[in-house]
Amino acid sequence: MLELVNRDRRAAGLEPVEWDETAALAAQQHAEEMAVNGYLRHWDLMGRGPEYRYWLVGGRDAVWENVYSYYQRYVNGGAVPIADWEGAMARAENTLMNSLAHRENILQSSHTHVGIGIAYEPERGELRIAQEFIDRYVVVESVSEQVSWGETIEVSGRVLAGASSPLINLAYESFPEPMTVDALNATGHYASAAEVYQALNPDVSGDRFWFTTALGSADKPGLYEVRIWVAHSGEQVLASQLFFEVH
């Protein structure tokens, strides 16, 4: 699947993406949950979107997700086994490339890495694939996931070669809530529930940046997100999404 993704990127005149183990872990967990439970959505059963799922397994970059499903069954409901797995992967990639939103994600020039998860449930023949594309333009220092109400956090890091001018957005969303398979299947196009409530200019020295801020500014408990943007190739690129649980 990685080879197919990079084949399509090269055909469009783009740089290939590199494999990322952390993104692959997030993708594999989501693919397995979708296959076992028979759904196809960007949220999981805990109501978490791709950005937060990627953060929870250690991801600190910005992430964009493609998901894919396939099944084939006999008249009696039994699964038709997949005999040609290379063909199955080619069919999956072609299907994604023939979908405008998925194609745009695969061919997004800012993407630098990808992790892919593939899961198959043999009793019902449910195949699920998740592609987690990431944009790696900053390196962020380790930060705490849980923060007390009103506590000041400090975030520091450095921009990588080719990136510059980091900018910060603070966003808020309520804690995700568990969802049933029926509720998941009733959802539509994915969009983050987080709303930006503040913009900050970090201190910058050379390739390093840092800032401090008190979380809880939206005056309620929930997930607070730090979004780090950079300038790259004449565009503003979302480079990192950090999540903090405020109770």
Secondary structure, DSSP 8 states (H G I E B T S, - for coil): -HHHHHHHHHHTT----EE-HHHHHHHHHHHHHHHHHT---SS-TT---HHHHHHHTT--SEEEEEEEEE--B-TTS-B-----HHHHHHHHHHHHHTSHHHHHHHT-TT--EEEEEEEEETTTTEEEEEEEEEE--EEE----SEE-TT-EEEEEEEE-TTEEEEEEEEEEE-------HHHHHT--S-----EEEEEE--EEETTEEEEEEES-TTSS-EEEEEEEEEEETTEEEEEEEEEEEE-
